[in-house]
Amino acid sequence: MIKKFKISVSNKKINQIYSKVKKYPWNDIKKLDGWTHGTNHKYLKEFSKYWTSKFNWKKQEKKINHFSNYITKVDNINLHFIKENGSGKNPTPLLILHGWPGSIVEFLDIIKKLAHPEKYGARKEDAFDVIVPSLPGFGFSSAPKKPLGPRSIAKILNKFMTKNLGYKKYIAQGGDWGATICNWLGYDHSTSCKAIHINCLTMKHPKGPINKTEKDWEKRFSNDQIMQDGYRTIQATKPQTLSYSMNDSPVGVAAWILEKFYSWSDIKKKNIESVYTKDILLTNIMIYLVTNTFNTASWIYFGRREEGGRYFPNNFKKIKIPTGVAKFPKEMSEWPPKSYVKRIFKIMHWSEMEKGGHFAALEQPNLIVNDLRKFLRGLKFNPYDDQGRDDWL
């Protein structure tokens, strides 16, 4: 059963959050300059003042509710999702997946463009049925009984697409955890997930690098990730311990999330607001707070560790479905050489962007929209077919 859903956070809940922000003991925190040691003290304090004096959650709530929101049960999880039916007679079903510390907010500005391309200067034939779920344990979706990793979540989402929504075939797109889930959709569920488009790669081939170029990349990747391993290790080993403190500190949650948006994005002159407005950043943070999901959203890291970590199984066989890659220059997880990626995927589309970082859809919405359209056109066109069409869809 699929039920319509409307976000409606009580004023009491909002005021509780604002009260805690206002009472935060700023003088107890040392004023270290810059972002080197973590979230900038001066910026966070200014950000928090804006939060309680100018930010309007109800305005952002209305923006999300402008879309068609639903709840459906999949394996005892109440899964929240936005669905925008595409233009034309045969729009392609597209499952778009966020990661951590993101949310459905990442995609609000691309949903209509993907569903109704003719309204934005593109062809109606490029239309998608756009499906944007909150991952289990994130946002307005309920949490599983225990931590699940991306492979288990892929199974849930494939069931959601095929059983709950009734699509026989679909394609999927994602960055961060969304990209990892896409990998598992392609690996385990290729009878229904017929193509994937990713802007991040976190999974590794079980045989590792096989030439000097790939080995040099692995060494760089390992060195680059040293300064990123702190949050990741905590959330993959003791997420519950972290959550006891975060559960009662909106400022703590904001600091934890803001630092990632600062570090992982293609910002200019060390200014996070060269890419994002405070309202966008706060809306994403508030989704974690009004739903009390900071705790359960971090479980996916623990779940991945239990599933085997970053590596595909030792008996890995190449993912056979068409794969599109959108490579953004400031992606925090450096992409492997193309030779490595081709041993994992059937690469049908590869784009190297001039700008943008980890949160591609939020940073550069038009680039990701245009790239998805190009990928779709490539999938539909078959030069060996008299009609110029491939029947995979």
N, C-alpha and C positions, 0 to 999 in steps of 0.2 A: 504494500500500500504506500502511495505517495501522498503526502499532505502538504498543503500550502503553509508557508512559514513566514512570520513577520518578526523582525527584530524589535524588541521593545524593552529597553533597559530602564528600570525604575529610577526615578530621581533620587531615591534613598541610596541606591547602589552608587550612583554617580557622585553624590555628595560625600559618601564615605571615602571614596577614592580621593576626591579633592581635599578632604579634610586631612588625610594622611600626608598628602603632598605638601600642604601648607605648613604642617607641623614638623617637617623633616629637619633634623638638627644639623644644618649646614656647617656650623662652626666646629663640629666634631670631626670634620673631614679635612685633611691637609690639602692645601691649595697648590697642587703640583701643576705646572704649566703644560699646555699642549695635551696631546692624546697618547703620548709615548707609554705612559703607565696605565692607561685605560681611559675611560670616558672623562673628557675635559670638565673640570669642576665649574669653571666660569660658564661654559656653555650649558651644562646641565641645570645650573641654577636659573639661568635666564629662560631656558626651555620650560622649566617647572613653573616659573612665574607666568609665562604665556599660557601654560596648560590650565591654570586655575582662574585666569582673568579673561582670556580671549577665546580659547578653544571651545567649540560648540559641538559636543558629541551628538546631540539630537539632529543637527544638520547633516553629519556624516552618516548617522543611522538612516536618515531619510534617503540619502544617496544610494545606500546599499539596498534599501527596501524598494527603490525604484525598479530594481530588477525582480524577476520572478524567482523567489526563494522557496525552497522545499525541504522537507525532511522525509527520509525513507529509512526503513530498518534493513540492515545487511549484517547477517551473523551477529545479531543482538547489539549492534551498534546503530544508534540513530545518526544517520549520515546527513549532514546539511549540505545543500548544494544550490548554486544558481544555474538556471538553464535558460538560454536564449535561443529560440528556434530561428534557424537561418532563412534567408530569402530564397525564393525559387522553388523548383519542384524536388530537387534532390541534393540538399546541402549535406556536406560531409560531417559526420559526428566527430567532434573534437573534444577530448578530455584534457583539460589544462590543470596542472598540478603545481601547487606551491611547495615551499620547504620551510625550514626554520632559519631565522626567526621571522618568517613572513606569514602571509595569510591571503585570503581572497582579495584583500585590498590591492595586492600587486596587479590584479587583472581588471579592475573596474573600468579602466580607460581603454581597454582593447576588446572587450566583449562585443560591443555594438559594431565596431569596425570589422571584426571577424565574421559576425553574423550577417551584416548588411553592407557588404563592400560597395554596392552600387550607390550608396549614400555618401561614400567617401572617395569617389573618383576611381573605383575599381570595377571589375566585372561581377555581375550577379552570380556567374558560374563559379566564382571563388568562395561562395558562402559556406559557412560552417554552422552546424548546430553546436553551440558552445556550452559545455558542461564544466562548471567550476566547483568542485567540492572543497569543503574544509576537511583536511585529513583527519582520520580517527584520533581523538584526543586533542585536536586543535579547534579553537574557535567555537563555533556553534554545533559541532559534531560531538557526540558523547565519546567517552573514553572506553577502550577495551578493559577487560578485567585485569590484565597485566600487560607489560610492555610488548609491543609488536615491532618487528623490524620491517624494512621496506619490501622484502619479498612477501611477507604475510599480508601487508597492506595492498600490494599489487593484486593478490588473489581476491581480496575484498572488493577492490575497485573494479576488477574485471567482472565479478558477479553483479555488482551494481549496474554496470553498463549493459550487460547482456540479459540479466534476469529482471532487475527492477525497471530499467528503462527500455529494455526490449531491442537493443541494437544487436544485429548479428555481426556487424563489423564496424570498427571505429579506428581512429588514430589518436595518439596521445602526445602531449608536449609537456616539458617541464624543465626547471632548473633546480639546483640544490637537491633536496630529497625528492622533489618531483621528477628530476632527471633519473635518479637512482631507481625510483619506482617504475619509470618508463623502461629502464633496462630490463627489469624483471617481468614487466608486461610482455616485452618482446621475446624474452627467453622462455617464459612458462606459458604464455597465453596467446601464441601467434595465430591460433585458429580464429580468434576474434579481434585481437589488436593487430592491425595490418600494417602499421607504420608508426615510427616514433620520430619526434623532433626534439632535440635536446640542446641546451645552452650551457651545460656543465657536465663533467664526467668525474665521478668519484670512485667508480668501480675499477678493478684492476684485473688483468689477465692472469690466470694462475701460473703461467709459465714465465711471467715477468718480462723484462726487456731482453731482446735478443741481439741487438747490435749496439755500436758505440753511441749513436745518436740517442737511442732509447735509454741507454744506461746513464748518459749524461743528464737527460731529462729527469730520470728517477732520482738522481742525486740532488738536482736543483729542487725538485718537488719536496723531497724530504727536508731539506734545509729551510725552504720557504715556510713549511707547515709547522716548524718548531714553535713559532710565536702564536700559532693558532690552536695548538693542542690543549691549552689550559681548559677552556670551556668544554671542549669536545670530550676530554678525558673524564671530567667531573660528571657530565651528563650521560656518559656511557658506562659509568661505574657506580656512582652514588647520586643519582638524580633526586632521590627523596630528601637527602640531607640538604642539598641546595634549596629545595623548594620550601622548607620550613621558614627560611629567612625571607625568601622572595614573596611568599604568600601574604605577608603583612607589610610589604614595602613597595608601593607603586613606583617610587623613585628608584629603588633597586632594580626593579624589572626594566624600567626605562633605560637605566645606565647599561644594563646587560645587553639590551637589544640595540641601543643607539651605537654602541661601540662597533658592532658588526656592520651596521649600515655605513658608518664612517670608513671603516677599514676595507670593506669589500666593494666599494662603489667607485665609479670613475668621477671623483669630485675634482673641483678646480680650486687652486690656491688654499688647500686644506680647509675648505668651507663645505660642510655637509649640505648646507642649503643652496649650494650651487646646482644641486641635483634634485633635492627634495624640499618640499615646504614643511613647516612645522605641523601643519594640519594632516598631511599624509603620514608623517612619522607617528604622530599621536594617535591617529585612527588605528594604525596597525598595533601599537602598544596597547591601546584601550581594548582591543578585541581580546587580547590575552587576559586583561584585568577584569573586564565585565563578565567573562565566562569562567574565570578561575581556572584557566588551562595552562598557566606557565608550567605547572608540575607535569601534567600528562603529555604536553607537547614535547617535553624533553625526553620522554620515554623511548622515542624512536632510535635514539643513539644507543641506549641499552639494548634495545631489540636487535639492532644491527650487529652488535658485538656477539650476541647469542646466536645469531644466524650465521656467523662466520666472518664478519668484518667486511672489508672492502673487496675481497677477492671472490670472483666467480668460482664455482666448484672445480675440483681437480679434473673431473671428466667433462669440462666445459666444451660445448660445441658452439661454433659461431652463430650469432643471432642472424637469422635469415631474412627477416622482414626489412623493407627499405628504411633507412635511417638518414635523417637530416641533421646536420650540425650547424649551429650558429655560434661562432667563436668570437667572444667579446674580449677586447684587449686587456681590460682590468679585472678579468675573472680571477678570483682569489685562489682557485685550484688550477694551476697551470695545465693546459691541455697537453697530452702526450703527442709525440710526433704522429703524423698521419699514418705511418706504417703500423704503429702500435694499435691505433684506433681501428684500422681496417681488419685487424685480426680478431676484433670483437664484433664489429658490426658490418652489415652490408651497406656501405656508404653510397647513397644516391644523390646527396646534396651536401655541399660544404661551403659555408659563407664565412668570410673573415671581416668583421665589422671594424669601422674606423674609431668608434667610441662606444662606451658602455662597460658595465661591470657585472657583478654577480646577480643583481636583481634586474635582469635585462628588461622584463616587461614593464617594470616601474620606471626604470631609468630612460629607456629608449623604446617606448611603445610602438612607434611607427616602424622602427627597424625590425622588430620581432614580428609585427603584423605582416609587413611586406615579405619577410623571409618565409613565413608560414604559407602565404599565398603562392610564392614561387615553388615551394616544396610540393604543395598540393597539385599545381599544374604539371610538375614533373611526374608525379605519381599517376595522373590521369592520362598522360600522353604515352602511347606505346608505338614507336616507329615501325614495329613489325606487325601491327594490326591494321587492316584495311580502313577501319573506322578511326584510327588514331586514338583508340581508347583502350585502356587496360581494364579488365573486368574484376580486378582485386577488390574494388569497392562494391 
